[in-house]
Amino acid sequence: MDLTKALFKGDRVIWTVFFFLCIISVVEVYSASSMLSYKSAVRHFDPIIRHATFLIAGTGLIILIQNLSLKRIQMLGFAALILGILFLVYALVGGMKVNDATRWVSFFGIRFQPSEFAKLGVIITTSYILSKFQDENNASPKAFKWIMIISLVVCAFIIKENISTAVLLFTVVYILMFIGRVEFKKLGIVAAIAIGLIVLAGVTITHLPKKFLQETRLETAASRVNSFIGKDKDSASKKIDLSGKDCQKYYGKIAIANGKVFGMMPGNSETRDFLPQAFSDFIFAIILEETGLVGGVVVIFLYFILLFRVGIIAKRCNKVFPALVIIGCALIIAFQALINMSVAVNLIPVTGQPLPLISRGGTSTLISCIYFGVILAVSQFANESAAKAKAEKEGTINIDDDPVTEKVIFENIEEPVS
């Protein structure tokens, strides 16, 4: 028991959500990766052993990161940002092409996506800048300037090969600026420009001649958007092609229809051998097929609990940086999950975003674990802050004499919730 407490520190609810997501991941990846074993001519258990290894390594990362101080978390963010930008530049000239996108880098035999490191770095750095540059009423104009420079540079490198990741990252940064009290006027201008660019880009890529889009990610994006809005919709006289470019959408619908309310039970999926990326991008469709609506609601509820719990922890922080960074980490996980699930049920076009901690994928799994590690590290700081606030209330300590304490934005600190 003492060893367990020593290893698994921080908020118990966050740990519970993490372990439940890992259990779901192991079960569903094992079920969905049968075709991967067949096509790769490897032993049946090899894909799930590889995935479980990443989950175990990720748990080790969490245990290490949860013990980091706030200053070291800041340093982790700066390092991730610098490395992410350097590897993104390298990916443009020497990256590996996977699924028509040069978003992978191979370094000393290790293959990873540099955009994942860049996302982590931008979120932590944005939180630091917002905490550092605070005026009496709002965030300093310097904060807005530096955040926009950093986020736009990183998004510019990412967007060429992964539009959805760039949009996801900038959305989280925008929300952090809103929470960090950046002036509404500046946020309004950014929102107007962003919406205008999205509309312009959507109209442009769906109407440009195909010769201008060939062999680029824009061709893939245009195809997905056209398919989603119905421009390439099959007519009544044309049969649906389950082997064509829209097979993911159709097989996803079949999987959801098969699942109904209680599902077909894990291991009984009928579409996993036909649905491309069943173990990754479309794993939520397999979850719905095997566990039904009930299983899908459970998965959604786990991400909701994560967001809700992080909100409670952030409210207990008496410093700006930890509160913002924990919110940023939770938002990037929850929004990515929302995008993945929306694609699986055909609410938005295919994006290629994995389901955090559930989809098979080394880089995504490890970075998601780092987010959880940061959240757990901040949860310990929040408990300490709440304990000091309680002591101050009882008159046993004067918080104003404590150099660690900083009251800037987040007040009304609550007592720790077990």
Secondary structure, 3 states (H helix, E strand, C coil): CHHHHHHCCCCHHHHHHHHHHHHHHHHHHHHHCHHHHHHHCCCCCHHHHHHHHHHHHHHHHHHHHCCCCHHHHHHHHHHHHHHHHHHHHHHHHHCEEECCEEEEEEECCEEECHHHHHHHHHHHHHHHHHHHCECCCCECHHHHHHHHHHHHHHHHHHHCCCHHHHHHHHHHHHHHHHHCCCCHHHHHHHHHHHHHHHHHHHHHHHHCCHHHHCCCHHHHHHHHHHHHHCCCCCCCCCCCCCCCCCHHHHHHHHHHHHHCCCCCCCCCCCCCCCCCCCCCCCHHHHHHHHHHHHHHHHHHHHHHHHHHHHHHHHHHCCCHHHHHHHHHHHHHHHHHHHHHHHHHCCCCCCCCCCCCCCCCCHHHHHHHHHHHHHHHHHHHHHHHHHHHHHHHHHCCCCHHHCCCCCCCCCCCCCCCCC
